[in-house]
Amino acid sequence: MKSYESMILIDEKLGEDGARTVSNAVKDLISELKGKVSDSNFWGKRKLAYEIKHAKEGFYEVIKFEMDPKNTPKFNAGLRLMSGLVRYLVTAA
């Protein structure tokens, strides 16, 4: 298992409850791929550095997790298909 860190940006139109639902969906995806979430830090609504799809704010969260490196392509594919997720970045920790 390798350590990873993911920062996700969730659409502000969903509201805080919707953002937490998307966040939980990301964590569930990690679990489905036999990964383990070690830490999660929900930052809440923040101003974006630049507009994305006419949005000026979004909900941020940083998730630290461990996963088998062969499952990361499936994880990235799952994130790409997830609705409500504006942007994401996955880095090896």
Z-matrix of the N, CA and C atoms (Angstrom, degrees):
N
C 1 1.456
C 2 1.518 1 108.52
N 3 1.307 2 114.67 1 140.56
C 4 1.454 3 121.51 2 -179.29
C 5 1.530 4 108.39 3 -117.86
N 6 1.330 5 116.34 4 148.46
C 7 1.466 6 121.17 5 -179.59
C 8 1.523 7 110.34 6 -86.77
N 9 1.325 8 115.46 7 137.70
C 10 1.459 9 122.64 8 178.54
C 11 1.521 10 109.55 9 -133.86
N 12 1.326 11 114.62 10 161.79
C 13 1.457 12 121.75 11 173.95
C 14 1.518 13 107.06 12 -134.74
N 15 1.310 14 116.23 13 133.89
C 16 1.456 15 121.24 14 -179.83
C 17 1.524 16 109.58 15 -126.33
N 18 1.321 17 115.78 16 130.01
C 19 1.460 18 120.28 17 172.20
C 20 1.522 19 106.24 18 -107.94
N 21 1.331 20 115.29 19 126.83
C 22 1.455 21 119.82 20 -179.75
C 23 1.530 22 110.00 21 -117.96
N 24 1.313 23 115.07 22 146.64
C 25 1.461 24 123.18 23 177.05
C 26 1.522 25 106.86 24 -119.59
N 27 1.327 26 115.30 25 121.54
C 28 1.460 27 121.70 26 -174.67
C 29 1.525 28 109.29 27 -110.65
N 30 1.324 29 115.93 28 142.14
C 31 1.462 30 123.69 29 -177.52
C 32 1.527 31 111.36 30 -55.79
N 33 1.332 32 116.07 31 129.73
C 34 1.468 33 121.54 32 -178.75
C 35 1.524 34 112.61 33 -66.13
N 36 1.325 35 118.28 34 -23.63
C 37 1.464 36 121.98 35 -178.26
C 38 1.523 37 112.50 36 -66.24
N 39 1.315 38 117.18 37 -18.70
C 40 1.464 39 120.83 38 -179.46
C 41 1.522 40 112.75 39 -76.74
N 42 1.321 41 117.06 40 -19.66
C 43 1.454 42 120.82 41 -176.41
C 44 1.525 43 109.95 42 77.39
N 45 1.326 44 116.03 43 173.21
C 46 1.463 45 119.48 44 -175.82
C 47 1.523 46 112.52 45 -65.59
N 48 1.331 47 117.48 46 -40.01
C 49 1.469 48 119.54 47 179.46
C 50 1.525 49 110.96 48 -64.34
N 51 1.316 50 116.67 49 -42.32
C 52 1.462 51 120.72 50 177.65
C 53 1.518 52 111.77 51 -65.17
N 54 1.335 53 116.26 52 -37.49
C 55 1.466 54 120.44 53 178.39
C 56 1.523 55 110.39 54 -64.52
N 57 1.302 56 116.69 55 -40.40
C 58 1.475 57 119.65 56 178.63
C 59 1.534 58 110.74 57 -67.97
N 60 1.326 59 117.11 58 -32.16
C 61 1.465 60 120.93 59 176.63
C 62 1.529 61 110.10 60 -65.03
N 63 1.336 62 116.83 61 -44.50
C 64 1.467 63 120.68 62 177.49
C 65 1.523 64 109.87 63 -63.88
N 66 1.329 65 116.46 64 -41.70
C 67 1.463 66 121.20 65 178.10
C 68 1.522 67 110.80 66 -58.72
N 69 1.317 68 117.19 67 -44.25
C 70 1.462 69 121.22 68 178.41
C 71 1.526 70 111.36 69 -65.07
N 72 1.338 71 116.69 70 -33.88
C 73 1.464 72 120.69 71 177.19
C 74 1.530 73 110.51 72 -65.05
N 75 1.333 74 117.05 73 -38.46
C 76 1.467 75 120.97 74 177.18
C 77 1.529 76 109.72 75 -64.62
N 78 1.326 77 116.74 76 -44.04
C 79 1.466 78 120.61 77 179.03
C 80 1.526 79 111.11 78 -65.00
N 81 1.333 80 116.95 79 -37.05
C 82 1.464 81 120.48 80 176.78
C 83 1.526 82 110.97 81 -64.74
N 84 1.332 83 116.51 82 -38.16
C 85 1.463 84 120.98 83 177.69
C 86 1.528 85 110.35 84 -62.27
N 87 1.320 86 116.20 85 -41.49
C 88 1.466 87 120.40 86 177.24
C 89 1.532 88 109.72 87 -60.39
N 90 1.324 89 116.75 88 -44.89
C 91 1.473 90 121.06 89 179.75
C 92 1.531 91 111.59 90 -64.43
N 93 1.345 92 116.85 91 -40.57
C 94 1.464 93 120.83 92 179.07
C 95 1.520 94 111.58 93 -60.67
N 96 1.319 95 116.83 94 -31.85
C 97 1.465 96 121.91 95 -179.50
C 98 1.534 97 111.35 96 -91.33
N 99 1.325 98 115.58 97 19.35
C 100 1.470 99 123.46 98 177.20
C 101 1.523 100 113.18 99 63.11
N 102 1.338 101 115.06 100 31.82
C 103 1.453 102 120.71 101 175.08
C 104 1.521 103 109.98 102 -97.28
N 105 1.332 104 115.58 103 175.31
C 106 1.462 105 119.95 104 -178.42
C 107 1.529 106 108.68 105 -137.43
N 108 1.322 107 116.74 106 122.88
C 109 1.467 108 121.98 107 177.36
C 110 1.523 109 108.21 108 -77.79
N 111 1.337 110 115.90 109 124.21
C 112 1.466 111 119.14 110 -179.51
C 113 1.526 112 112.11 111 -99.89
N 114 1.341 113 117.15 112 -27.39
C 115 1.461 114 120.50 113 -179.25
C 116 1.514 115 109.41 114 -158.70
N 117 1.317 116 116.03 115 149.83
C 118 1.455 117 121.84 116 179.34
C 119 1.522 118 108.29 117 -144.16
N 120 1.323 119 116.54 118 133.20
C 121 1.460 120 121.25 119 -178.95
C 122 1.527 121 108.94 120 -132.09
N 123 1.334 122 116.53 121 101.56
C 124 1.467 123 122.14 122 179.40
C 125 1.519 124 108.29 123 -83.58
N 126 1.322 125 116.95 124 114.22
C 127 1.461 126 121.39 125 -177.27
C 128 1.518 127 113.23 126 -82.56
N 129 1.300 128 117.48 127 -21.43
C 130 1.461 129 120.39 128 -176.62
C 131 1.515 130 111.30 129 86.95
N 132 1.334 131 115.49 130 -162.43
C 133 1.469 132 120.79 131 -176.45
C 134 1.525 133 110.07 132 -79.96
N 135 1.321 134 114.96 133 130.32
C 136 1.465 135 122.35 134 178.82
C 137 1.522 136 109.56 135 -134.96
N 138 1.313 137 114.79 136 156.50
C 139 1.466 138 121.01 137 176.55
C 140 1.528 139 108.47 138 -76.67
N 141 1.336 140 116.53 139 138.65
C 142 1.455 141 121.86 140 178.32
C 143 1.528 142 110.01 141 -81.11
N 144 1.306 143 116.28 142 151.99
C 145 1.467 144 120.96 143 177.44
C 146 1.529 145 110.43 144 -67.21
N 147 1.332 146 116.79 145 -31.44
C 148 1.462 147 122.19 146 177.33
C 149 1.524 148 107.68 147 -150.13
N 150 1.314 149 116.73 148 158.65
C 151 1.460 150 120.97 149 -178.13
C 152 1.523 151 110.82 150 -67.50
N 153 1.318 152 115.44 151 138.88
C 154 1.460 153 122.22 152 173.94
C 155 1.522 154 106.48 153 -126.37
N 156 1.315 155 116.14 154 116.55
C 157 1.474 156 121.36 155 -178.15
C 158 1.526 157 111.01 156 52.54
N 159 1.306 158 116.93 157 44.27
C 160 1.465 159 126.10 158 178.19
C 161 1.531 160 113.84 159 67.21
N 162 1.310 161 118.21 160 11.22
C 163 1.466 162 121.71 161 177.43
C 164 1.522 163 109.11 162 -96.40
N 165 1.319 164 115.97 163 140.48
C 166 1.462 165 121.24 164 179.59
C 167 1.525 166 112.53 165 -108.37
N 168 1.347 167 117.07 166 -11.42
C 169 1.457 168 121.83 167 -179.48
C 170 1.529 169 109.49 168 -137.52
N 171 1.312 170 115.56 169 161.60
C 172 1.455 171 121.00 170 177.04
C 173 1.516 172 109.95 171 -163.65
N 174 1.317 173 115.97 172 168.66
C 175 1.456 174 122.03 173 178.33
C 176 1.526 175 109.08 174 -97.59
N 177 1.326 176 115.38 175 129.75
C 178 1.456 177 121.51 176 -178.55
C 179 1.520 178 110.82 177 -108.52
N 180 1.334 179 115.09 178 147.99
C 181 1.462 180 120.67 179 171.53
C 182 1.528 181 108.86 180 -150.46
N 183 1.324 182 115.41 181 141.31
C 184 1.463 183 122.10 182 174.90
C 185 1.530 184 106.73 183 -111.39
N 186 1.333 185 115.38 184 126.19
C 187 1.464 186 121.40 185 -179.07
C 188 1.524 187 108.30 186 -121.08
N 189 1.324 188 116.46 187 124.10
C 190 1.467 189 121.80 188 174.94
C 191 1.521 190 107.42 189 -102.30
N 192 1.328 191 115.51 190 133.60
C 193 1.458 192 119.11 191 -176.79
C 194 1.520 193 111.11 192 -153.28
N 195 1.330 194 114.79 193 166.50
C 196 1.452 195 122.41 194 175.87
C 197 1.520 196 107.90 195 -118.14
N 198 1.337 197 115.10 196 140.35
C 199 1.458 198 119.68 197 -177.95
C 200 1.517 199 108.74 198 -156.59
N 201 1.312 200 115.55 199 151.75
C 202 1.456 201 120.97 200 174.15
C 203 1.537 202 107.48 201 -66.51
N 204 1.331 203 118.82 202 128.87
C 205 1.464 204 121.16 203 -176.92
C 206 1.529 205 114.52 204 -56.06
N 207 1.332 206 117.66 205 -26.21
C 208 1.469 207 118.69 206 179.69
C 209 1.533 208 112.03 207 -71.66
N 210 1.336 209 118.18 208 -14.96
C 211 1.466 210 121.48 209 179.43
C 212 1.531 211 113.40 210 -93.11
N 213 1.332 212 118.01 211 -6.96
C 214 1.473 213 119.11 212 -177.99
C 215 1.525 214 113.40 213 -64.49
N 216 1.344 215 120.86 214 -35.76
C 217 1.477 216 117.70 215 175.65
C 218 1.533 217 112.57 216 -61.64
N 219 1.339 218 116.97 217 -37.65
C 220 1.465 219 120.47 218 177.10
C 221 1.524 220 110.66 219 -66.52
N 222 1.336 221 116.54 220 -36.89
C 223 1.459 222 121.03 221 178.40
C 224 1.526 223 110.41 222 -64.52
N 225 1.333 224 117.04 223 -46.95
C 226 1.463 225 120.80 224 178.68
C 227 1.524 226 111.55 225 -62.10
N 228 1.342 227 116.76 226 -39.47
C 229 1.467 228 120.39 227 178.08
C 230 1.522 229 110.69 228 -63.99
N 231 1.329 230 116.96 229 -40.43
C 232 1.463 231 121.02 230 177.88
C 233 1.515 232 112.02 231 -64.11
N 234 1.330 233 116.96 232 -39.38
C 235 1.465 234 120.61 233 178.29
C 236 1.523 235 111.32 234 -66.18
N 237 1.335 236 116.89 235 -39.50
C 238 1.467 237 120.44 236 179.83
C 239 1.524 238 111.66 237 -60.84
N 240 1.329 239 116.95 238 -32.64
C 241 1.460 240 121.52 239 -177.14
C 242 1.524 241 113.98 240 -88.78
N 243 1.313 242 117.37 241 -8.17
C 244 1.459 243 121.73 242 -174.63
C 245 1.531 244 110.99 243 -75.78
N 246 1.325 245 116.76 244 125.17
C 247 1.466 246 119.39 245 179.45
C 248 1.527 247 109.52 246 -80.26
N 249 1.316 248 115.70 247 145.99
C 250 1.455 249 121.48 248 -179.04
C 251 1.513 250 112.91 249 93.40
N 252 1.315 251 116.81 250 -15.01
C 253 1.458 252 121.85 251 179.11
C 254 1.531 253 107.75 252 -91.04
N 255 1.337 254 116.05 253 117.15
C 256 1.459 255 120.91 254 -176.90
C 257 1.518 256 110.50 255 -84.05
N 258 1.330 257 116.93 256 -49.51
C 259 1.459 258 123.06 257 -179.40
C 260 1.529 259 108.59 258 -145.93
N 261 1.331 260 114.58 259 156.97
C 262 1.462 261 119.85 260 174.75
C 263 1.521 262 108.34 261 -151.85
N 264 1.315 263 115.46 262 155.63
C 265 1.454 264 122.48 263 175.79
C 266 1.523 265 107.31 264 -141.44
N 267 1.322 266 116.21 265 126.67
C 268 1.462 267 121.79 266 177.72
C 269 1.517 268 107.42 267 -115.40
N 270 1.328 269 116.57 268 125.14
C 271 1.460 270 121.71 269 179.11
C 272 1.529 271 109.33 270 -127.65
N 273 1.317 272 115.20 271 151.20
C 274 1.462 273 120.10 272 174.01
C 275 1.529 274 107.63 273 -77.53
N 276 1.310 275 115.78 274 134.41
C 277 1.470 276 119.98 275 -177.41
C 278 1.509 277 111.39 276 -94.79
